[in-house]
Amino acid sequence: MPFSRRSSYTLTLAIIAAMPAVLLAAETDSGIRDALWTCTMENGQNWQCDQPDRTNPLTDQEGQLPEAPAEALPVTDNAAATKTDTATPDPAYQQQIGGAWLCEANASGGWSCLDNQPTTGAAAEQSSRTRVAAPADAASRSSDLPVIETATQKADLSDIRYAEQDWYPITGASKACYGVYIEPDSQLPAEDDASLTVDADSSETQLGGLTRLEGNVELRQRGHFLRSDSAEVDQISNQITMNGNIQYREPGLLLRGSKAQTNAISGETVVSDADYVVHERSLRGEAKRIIRLKDNRIRMEHSSYTTCPPNDESWKIASSSLVLDPNRGFGTARNATLKVADTPVFYFPYIEFPIDDLRHSGFLFPSLGYSNEDGLELATPYYFNLAPNYDDTLTPKIFTERGLLLENEFRHLNHYGKQILSTGLLVDDTQADRDRWLVGIDHTGSQGAWSSLVDYTAVSDKKYFDDLGSSLAVDRSTHLDQRAETTYTREHWSATLRAHSYQTINDSKSPYQRMPQLQVNGNYGYKLGEEVVFSYLADVTRFERKIDDLSGLDRVTGSRLHVQPAVSLPMLWSWGYLTPKMSYWLSHYDLQDQVAGQDDSINRATGVFSIDSGLVFERQLDNYTQTFEPRLFTLYSQRENQQGIPDFDTAEADFSYQGLFRENRFTGLDKVSDNQQISVGLSSGFFSNDGSEIARVGVAQAYYFADRTVQLNGDTSVDTEDQSNYAAEAYWNPYSELRLSVDTELDRSGFNPLESNFKVRYTPSLNKVIGFSYRYREDVRSQAELSFIWPLAPEWTLMGRWQEDMEHSQTPEALLGLEYASCCWKVRVAARKWIEDDSGGREDSALFLQFILKGLGTVGGGTSVLEDIIGFKEREENDDY
C-alpha cells in the first residue's frame, strides 16, 4: 500500500496504534515487542524503507505487511474508505513492546521494521526515543554536569538559570563579562540530508491526512532541529504546525517561541512570540514573529537586537523590521531606535551591522566630536566590499567650522603583494582659507627573486594632521617618508634600487634625500682549510636637500660612490670563537655648494682590520646553567683626513656594550673612525633547564693606542683618552611576564653613571600591562616615561601614559583614562595634557569621552591617543576583557 506524497520527510510514529487487532493477536511474539516502526519518503516519491536485519514476524518474505481483517480496524462512522483514524497505544501494552514503533514502507508498499531491544517499565519510556539523539536543553542539564574550561575562563554548566538561552556563567571570572554562550552538542542532521525525521511520544494518524503528535515532538531536516510540546503534520500541504515551548536550532542559531509553522519541502519556518540567540556574535533579541526563510535568512517583525547577556538591557536596538542574512554576514534593521537603559537616544531609518567576521559592504559606525576650533565633527564611513582581493572605505567627515573632508582608503591584494592608496581632500577650508589634501601609498610585494616597497605620504601643509587629524593608516611622523625601492636577490648577492625623500612638517632641518641610490651586497664562502668568507658592499647615491635657510656644510649636496670589499675567517668551536676580518673603504664624492677651501671632488681610501674572539665557560647549578664569557676585540683603522666630506647619512652611534665591539663608531658610510683599540668584555648568562635565558650581565671597556681625530662636521675636538668609560648592560626575566633591562655608561675613574637607560615591562595578561623607562645623560637629559593598563575590578580599568623631562622641567605628555566595561558596552573618559610644539613649548589639553557598544560601534574620539599606551592596540585587537 504505497503512500504517494509530494513532501520529503521521514515520519516516525507509534504506527502500531493503527492496527491494534493484528498486534494484540501476536503480542506474545518477541519479534513484535522488539519492533520500532519508521516510514521514510524521499523527494515526493513513494515511501522508501531500509530492509531489517532479519525477517519480521509481521511481514512476509518480501516485506509485505499481511492485511488485517476489516473488523480489526477501528473506523469512525464518518470515515472515508481510504482514511483510518488512529489512537495512542494502550500504555500497558506500550510498556510490553518497549515503546513506539519505527517502521518504514519499502518501494513496493510493504513495511520493513528496525530492531528494538525489549524493555519494560520506566526503562521503556526512556529508551523509546533513542533513535535520534536530541540536543540537550535547559531542563535536561543536571547539577553534576562538567565544567567547560578555556584558556582564560571556566563555564559552569551546572548553573542553568539562563540555560534555555544557552548562557552559562563563568566561574572565577576576571573580566567584565561573567558569562558565555555555549551551543549544545545537539547532533543536528547533516546539511545534505533532505529527509525529514519526526519523533514524538505518541501520535494519531489519518492516512493521507493529518498526523497529530503529542509529547516532546522533534523534527530534523537539513541541519535543522525543531522541538515542541505538540504538532500537526498535514501530509497534503506539507505544513507542520507546532505548539508550546518551541525550540528551533541550526548551527550557531537558537530560536524559541510559543508557536511555529514549518514547511517540510522548503524548510521555511515561522516562530511566533519569539526570542533568538546568535552564538558566535553573542547576539540575542526578541521579536513578535521570526521567519526563517528557505534561503537561510532570518526575518523578524517588531524585534530587538543586543549583545548584552540575558537579563541585561543596558542597550538594544528596537526596529520594526530586522533581517539576519548569514549569506552576506550582515543584519539590517529598518526604523531602528537605539535605546540605552530603555531610553531612546538615536533613530536610524536604516542600519546594517555584521553578524560574522567576514567583510561586507555597508556603513560603519559613525564618529562624533566637538572642538572650539573645528566645531561639530561628524564622520560616517562607508565600506565597499568590491571583490575578495580589493575593497574601499569612503569617509565623509563634516567640520561645521571648516567644511567637508573626504577621506578614502583603497586596498588591493594580489599574488605579488598588497597595495593601499589613501587620499584626503577638503576644498576651501574656511578656517585656513585654502584647500587641504593628503596622499598616501603603501605597497609591499615579492615574487621569485624580486621584491618591492613603496611608502609615500604627502600633505598639503605642515598643520594638516594638527588641524584635521586622519582616520587613515598613514605615517604621521615629523618627517613623512616618501620612499620607493626594488630588490633583486640571489643566493650570494642582492641589489637594491631606491629613491627616498621626505616631507618635513615641523620646523626642524630636513634630512638628505637619496635620489636615487643603488646598493649591491655580496657574500661568498670558500673552503680553504677553514671557511673563508668574502663579502662586499657597493653603493652609488645621489644626495639632495632643500638648502634654503641653511649654511656651511649643511648646504652641500652631491654624489657618493662607495666600494667596501672584506674578507674574514670565522672559526667557531663549542668552547669559543675567533674571527679575523679585513675590509677596505673606497669612496669618491662629487659635491655641489661646497664650502670655501674644500675640494668639490674628494677621494678616500682606508683599511680596517679587526679580530673578534671569545671563550665560553659554563657550570651546572641546581636549577640552571651559568656561563662565563670573556671577549676580546682588536681594531685597527687607518687614519685618513675626512674634512670636507658632508655627513649625508652618518651619525655617531650611542655608547653601549655592543658598540665597543663595532668596527666603526659611526653609522652610515661618510665617516670611518680612526680607532686603534682593544675592547675587553666579560659577560655571564643564566639559563633554565629548558634552554631559555633567565638573565645576563656584562661589562666592557676599550683601551686606545692613538688619539681619535675623526669627528662629525662641526666638531673639532680630539679624543685623547687612552681608556673609554665602562659600558655595562644587564637584563633579568624572573618570570615570563616580567622583564627588566638596563644599559649604562660608567665613569672610568669613579664608576659614576654618566648615561643610563632603564626599562621595566610587566605583562601578566593582555589586560594588565605596566611599562616604565628612564633615560639619563649627565647635563643633557633626564626623562622618565610610565605607561600602564591595569584593572581595578573586572569592570573598571585604569590606563595612562606619563612623560616627564626633569632636565627642562616639562611634561611632554600626560594622559590618564578610566574605563568601565560591562559584557556589552564600555565607556572611557580620558584627560590629556601635552606640548603641542617642541620648539615653542606651547601646551594644550583635552578631555575625551568615548562610548563603545560591543557588536555595534564606537561613539567619541581619543582612540589614536590611547594607542600610544603600551599594549593598548594588542588589547583591542584581542578583545581580552
C-alpha positions, 0 to 999 in steps of 0.5 A, a space after each residue: 500500500 504505497 503512500 504517494 506524497 509530494 513532501 520529503 520527510 521521514 515520519 516516525 510514529 507509534 504506527 502500531 496504534 493503527 492496527 491494534 487487532 493484528 498486534 494484540 493477536 501476536 503480542 506474545 511474539 518477541 519479534 513484535 515487542 522488539 519492533 520500532 516502526 519508521 516510514 521514510 519518503 524521499 523527494 515526493 516519491 513513494 515511501 522508501 524503507 531500509 530492509 531489517 536485519 532479519 525477517 519480521 514476524 509481521 511481514 512476509 518474505 518480501 516485506 509485505 505487511 499481511 492485511 488485517 481483517 476489516 473488523 480489526 480496524 477501528 473506523 469512525 462512522 464518518 470515515 472515508 474508505 481510504 482514511 483510518 483514524 488512529 489512537 495512542 497505544 494502550 500504555 500497558 501494552 506500550 510498556 510490553 513492546 518497549 515503546 513506539 514503533 519505527 517502521 518504514 514502507 519499502 518501494 513496493 508498499 510493504 513495511 520493513 521494521 528496525 530492531 528494538 531491544 525489549 524493555 519494560 517499565 520506566 526503562 521503556 519510556 526512556 529508551 523509546 526515543 533513542 533513535 535520534 539523539 536530541 540536543 540537550 536543553 535547559 531542563 535536561 542539564 543536571 547539577 553534576 554536569 562538567 565544567 567547560 574550561 578555556 584558556 582564560 575562563 571556566 563555564 559552569 554548566 551546572 548553573 542553568 538559570 539562563 540555560 534555555 538561552 544557552 548562557 552559562 556563567 563563568 566561574 572565577 571570572 576576571 573580566 567584565 563579562 561573567 558569562 558565555 554562550 555555549 551551543 549544545 552538542 545537539 547532533 543536528 542532521 547533516 546539511 545534505 540530508 533532505 529527509 525529514 525525521 519526526 519523533 514524538 511520544 505518541 501520535 494519531 494518524 489519518 492516512 493521507 491526512 493529518 498526523 497529530 503528535 503529542 509529547 516532546 515532538 522533534 523534527 530534523 531536516 537539513 541541519 535543522 532541529 525543531 522541538 515542541 510540546 505538540 504538532 500537526 503534520 498535514 501530509 497534503 500541504 506539507 505544513 507542520 504546525 507546532 505548539 508550546 515551548 518551541 525550540 528551533 536550532 541550526 548551527 550557531 542559531 537558537 530560536 524559541 517561541 510559543 508557536 511555529 509553522 514549518 514547511 517540510 519541502 522548503 524548510 521555511 519556518 515561522 516562530 511566533 512570540 519569539 526570542 533568538 540567540 546568535 552564538 558566535 556574535 553573542 547576539 540575542 533579541 526578541 521579536 513578535 514573529 521570526 521567519 526563517 526563510 528557505 534561503 537561510 535568512 532570518 526575518 523578524 517583525 517588531 524585534 530587538 537586537 543586543 549583545 548584552 547577556 540575558 537579563 541585561 538591557 543596558 542597550 538594544 536596538 528596537 526596529 520594526 523590521 530586522 533581517 539576519 542574512 548569514 549569506 552576506 554576514 550582515 543584519 539590517 534593521 529598518 526604523 531602528 531606535 537605539 535605546 540605552 537603559 530603555 531610553 531612546 537616544 538615536 533613530 536610524 531609518 536604516 542600519 546594517 551591522 555584521 553578524 560574522 567576521 567576514 567583510 561586507 559592504 555597508 556603513 560603519 559606525 559613525 564618529 562624533 566630536 566637538 572642538 572650539 576650533 573645528 566645531 561639530 565633527 561628524 564622520 560616517 564611513 562607508 565600506 565597499 566590499 568590491 571583490 575578495 582581493 580589493 575593497 574601499 572605505 569612503 569617509 565623509 567627515 563634516 567640520 561645521 567650522 571648516 567644511 567637508 573632508 573626504 577621506 578614502 582608503 583603497 586596498 588591493 591584494 594580489 599574488 605579488 603583494 598588497 597595495 593601499 592608496 589613501 587620499 584626503 581632500 577638503 576644498 576651501 577650508 574656511 578656517 585656513 582659507 585654502 584647500 587641504 589634501 593628503 596622499 598616501 601609498 603603501 605597497 609591499 610585494 615579492 615574487 621569485 627573486 624580486 621584491 618591492 616597497 613603496 611608502 609615500 605620504 604627502 600633505 598639503 601643509 605642515 598643520 594638516 594632521 594638527 588641524 584635521 587629524 586622519 582616520 587613515 593608516 598613514 605615517 604621521 611622523 615629523 618627517 613623512 617618508 616618501 620612499 620607493 625601492 626594488 630588490 633583486 636577490 640571489 643566493 650570494 648577492 642582492 641589489 637594491 634600487 631606491 629613491 627616498 625623500 621626505 616631507 618635513 612638517 615641523 620646523 626642524 632641518 630636513 634630512 638628505 634625500 637619496 635620489 636615487 641610490 643603488 646598493 649591491 651586497 655580496 657574500 661568498 664562502 670558500 673552503 680553504 682549510 677553514 671557511 673563508 668568507 668574502 663579502 662586499 658592499 657597493 653603493 652609488 647615491 645621489 644626495 639632495 636637500 632643500 638648502 634654503 635657510 641653511 649654511 656651511 656644510 649643511 648646504 652641500 649636496 652631491 654624489 657618493 660612490 662607495 666600494 667596501 670589499 672584506 674578507 674574514 675567517 670565522 672559526 667557531 668551536 663549542 668552547 669559543 670563537 675567533 674571527 679575523 676580518 679585513 675590509 677596505 673603504 673606497 669612496 669618491 664624492 662629487 659635491 655641489 655648494 661646497 664650502 670655501 677651501 674644500 675640494 668639490 671632488 674628494 677621494 678616500 681610501 682606508 683599511 680596517 682590520 679587526 679580530 673578534 674572539 671569545 671563550 665560553 665557560 659554563 657550570 651546572 647549578 641546581 636549577 640552571 646553567 651559568 656561563 662565563 664569557 670573556 671577549 676580546 676585540 682588536 681594531 685597527 683603522 687607518 687614519 685618513 683626513 675626512 674634512 670636507 666630506 658632508 655627513 649625508 647619512 652618518 651619525 655617531 652611534 650611542 655608547 653601549 656594550 655592543 658598540 665597543 665591539 663595532 668596527 666603526 663608531 659611526 653609522 652610515 658610510 661618510 665617516 670611518 673612525 680612526 680607532 686603534 683599540 682593544 675592547 675587553 668584555 666579560 659577560 655571564 648568562 643564566 639559563 633554565 633547564 629548558 634552554 631559555 635565558 633567565 638573565 645576563 650581565 656584562 661589562 666592557 671597556 676599550 683601551 686606545 693606542 692613538 688619539 681619535 681625530 675623526 669627528 662629525 662636521 662641526 666638531 673639532 675636538 680630539 679624543 685623547 683618552 687612552 681608556 673609554 668609560 665602562 659600558 655595562 648592560 644587564 637584563 633579568 626575566 624572573 618570570 615570563 611576564 616580567 622583564 627588566 633591562 638596563 644599559 649604562 655608561 660608567 665613569 672610568 675613574 669613579 664608576 659614576 653613571 654618566 648615561 643610563 637607560 632603564 626599562 621595566 615591562 610587566 605583562 601578566 595578561 593582555 589586560 594588565 600591562 605596566 611599562 616604565 623607562 628612564 633615560 639619563 645623560 649627565 647635563 643633557 637629559 633626564 626623562 622618565 616615561 610610565 605607561 600602564 593598563 591595569 584593572 581595578 575590578 573586572 569592570 573598571 580599568 585604569 590606563 595612562 601614559 606619563 612623560 616627564 623631562 626633569 632636565 627642562 622641567 616639562 611634561 611632554 605628555 600626560 594622559 590618564 583614562 578610566 574605563 568601565 566595561 560591562 559584557 556589552 558596552 564600555 565607556 572611557 573618559 580620558 584627560 590629556 595634557 601635552 606640548 603641542 610644539 617642541 620648539 615653542 613649548 606651547 601646551 594644550 589639553 583635552 578631555 575625551 569621552 568615548 562610548 563603545 557598544 560591543 557588536 555595534 560601534 564606537 561613539 567619541 574620539 581619543 582612540 589614536 591617543 590611547 594607542 600610544 599606551 603600551 599594549 593598548 592596540 594588542 588589547 583591542 585587537 584581542 578583545 581580552 576583557 
